[in-house]
Amino acid sequence: MNYEAKNYDHLLGTEGFSDQLLKNHFTLYQGYVTNTNKIAGLLEQFLKEGKETTPEYAELKRRFGWEFNGMRFHQYYFGNMKKGGVALNSNSDLANKIATDFGSIEMWQKDFKATGTMRGIGWVVLEYHPCANRLFNVWINEHDGGHLAGTTPILVMDVFEHAFMIDYGLKRADYIVSFLKAIDLSKAEKRFDLVKASQPSCAR
């Protein structure tokens, strides 16, 4: 399967994000798509050539998850942004679930911000675990470390330096404030509704 990079030019002009920052970020994302396809092709070639037990094959297999997740998390990230943002519908299932699991919308946002300002590079993801029926704010180091098994991303925030340093320098907290103003929480609501409707089987 060959993945194609999505176009997010509609985000240019978003308040709090310079066009230079966004264009650089789009280019970085496109690199993940390119490398995902490249490694997938090499793995297929190695398998056909009987090289599946080689160290090269093993390293490519490990690298694939990093490139693939880099691609997908950027798609979640740009996909849950919108000029001007869209507020959370206080009557939505997601709003009610956030209030139940975190105590209030404000406490969830406080925890989300706090997770984002932790030292290190990575992602902050609001994830839903359908079997536990629980939302979590999760720190994901790099792209492939920190996932909670069985969870689905509902809201994704990039906290690698490339996501903010051109505009904010080391002021990551200021970037997070701008990001929260630019998120489309109706998209998060749809992701939550979709995973709840899918009724996945749970490991016993």
C-alpha positions in Angstrom: 0.0 0.0 0.0 1.3 3.4 -0.9 0.4 6.3 1.4 -0.2 9.8 0.1 0.6 13.0 2.0 -2.6 15.0 2.9 -2.8 18.7 2.1 -3.2 20.9 5.1 -2.7 24.3 3.4 -6.1 25.4 4.6 -4.4 25.9 8.0 -2.2 28.6 6.7 -3.1 31.9 8.4 -4.1 30.2 11.7 -3.7 32.7 14.5 -0.7 31.9 16.7 1.0 29.9 13.9 3.2 31.6 11.3 3.0 30.4 7.7 6.7 29.6 7.9 6.2 27.4 10.9 3.3 25.6 9.3 5.0 25.1 5.9 8.1 23.7 7.6 5.9 21.4 9.6 4.0 20.2 6.5 7.4 19.4 4.8 8.5 17.4 7.8 5.2 15.5 7.8 5.6 14.7 4.1 9.0 13.3 4.9 7.4 10.7 7.2 5.0 9.7 4.5 7.9 9.3 2.0 9.9 7.2 4.5 6.9 5.1 5.5 6.5 4.1 1.8 10.2 3.6 1.3 10.6 1.3 4.2 7.4 -0.6 3.4 8.8 -1.2 -0.1 12.2 -2.4 1.2 10.6 -4.8 3.7 8.5 -6.3 0.9 11.6 -6.6 -1.3 13.7 -8.2 1.5 10.9 -10.7 2.1 10.7 -11.7 -1.5 14.5 -12.1 -1.6 14.6 -14.4 1.5 16.4 -11.8 3.6 13.8 -11.7 6.4 16.3 -13.0 9.0 19.0 -10.4 8.3 19.9 -7.6 10.7 19.0 -5.1 8.0 15.4 -6.5 7.8 15.1 -6.3 11.6 16.2 -2.7 11.8 13.9 -1.7 9.0 11.0 -3.4 10.7 11.8 -1.5 13.9 12.1 1.8 12.0 8.8 1.3 10.2 6.8 1.8 13.4 8.6 5.1 14.1 8.1 6.5 10.6 4.5 5.2 10.3 3.5 6.7 13.7 5.2 10.0 12.8 3.0 10.1 9.7 -0.2 9.2 11.5 0.2 11.4 14.5 0.8 14.4 12.3 -2.4 13.5 10.4 -4.3 13.4 13.7 -2.6 16.7 14.8 -3.3 18.7 11.7 -6.6 17.1 11.3 -7.8 18.3 14.7 -6.8 21.9 14.0 -8.9 24.7 12.4 -8.6 28.4 12.0 -10.4 29.9 14.9 -11.0 26.5 16.5 -14.3 24.9 17.4 -15.3 24.8 21.1 -16.3 21.6 22.8 -20.1 21.0 22.7 -20.9 20.9 26.4 -23.7 18.4 25.7 -21.6 16.0 23.7 -20.7 12.5 24.8 -17.1 13.5 24.8 -17.7 16.5 27.1 -19.7 14.3 29.5 -17.0 11.6 29.5 -14.2 14.2 30.1 -16.1 15.6 33.0 -16.7 12.1 34.4 -13.1 10.9 34.1 -11.2 14.1 35.0 -13.7 15.8 37.3 -14.4 18.7 35.0 -13.5 20.1 31.6 -11.2 22.5 33.3 -9.3 19.8 35.2 -8.9 17.8 32.0 -7.4 20.9 30.2 -5.2 21.6 33.2 -3.8 18.1 33.0 -3.5 18.2 29.2 -1.4 21.5 29.5 0.7 20.1 32.3 1.5 17.0 30.3 2.5 19.2 27.3 4.9 21.3 29.4 6.8 18.3 30.7 10.5 18.2 29.8 11.2 16.2 26.7 10.0 15.8 23.1 7.0 13.9 22.0 3.2 14.1 21.8 0.4 14.7 24.2 -2.6 12.5 23.3 -6.1 12.3 24.8 -6.7 8.6 24.3 -9.8 6.5 24.9 -9.6 2.9 26.1 -13.0 1.4 25.2 -12.5 -1.8 27.2 -11.8 0.2 30.4 -14.3 3.0 29.3 -11.7 5.5 30.3 -10.0 8.6 28.9 -6.3 9.3 29.5 -4.0 12.2 28.8 -0.9 10.3 27.6 2.7 11.4 27.0 4.1 9.6 24.0 7.9 9.9 23.7 9.2 10.2 20.1 6.4 8.4 18.1 6.5 4.8 19.3 6.9 4.8 23.1 4.2 5.4 25.6 1.1 4.2 23.9 -1.5 2.6 26.1 -2.4 -0.7 24.4 -6.0 -0.7 23.0 -6.4 3.0 23.1 -7.6 5.3 20.3 -6.3 8.9 19.8 -9.0 11.5 20.3 -7.0 14.7 20.4 -3.3 15.0 19.5 -0.8 17.8 20.2 2.7 17.9 18.9 5.3 19.0 21.4 8.4 18.4 19.4 10.4 21.6 19.1 9.7 21.9 15.4 6.0 22.5 16.2 6.7 25.8 18.0 10.3 27.0 18.2 10.2 29.2 15.1 7.4 31.3 16.6 7.8 30.7 20.3 11.4 29.9 21.0 11.5 28.0 24.3 8.1 29.3 25.4 6.3 26.0 24.9 3.5 26.9 27.3 2.6 29.9 25.1 2.4 27.6 22.0 0.1 25.3 23.9 -2.3 28.2 24.6 -2.3 29.0 20.9 -2.9 25.4 20.0 -5.8 25.0 22.3 -7.4 28.1 20.6 -6.9 26.4 17.2 -8.3 23.0 17.8 -11.5 21.7 16.3 -13.0 19.8 19.2 -16.0 18.8 17.0 -13.4 16.5 15.3 -12.4 15.1 18.7 -16.1 14.5 19.4 -16.5 12.6 16.1 -13.4 10.5 16.8 -14.8 9.6 20.2 -18.2 8.8 18.9 -16.7 6.6 16.2 -14.6 4.5 18.6 -17.5 4.0 20.9 -19.7 2.9 18.1 -17.1 0.4 16.8 -17.5 -1.8 19.9 -14.0 -3.5 19.7 -13.5 -6.9 21.3 -11.6 -6.7 24.5 -8.7 -8.9 25.6 -9.6 -11.1 28.5 
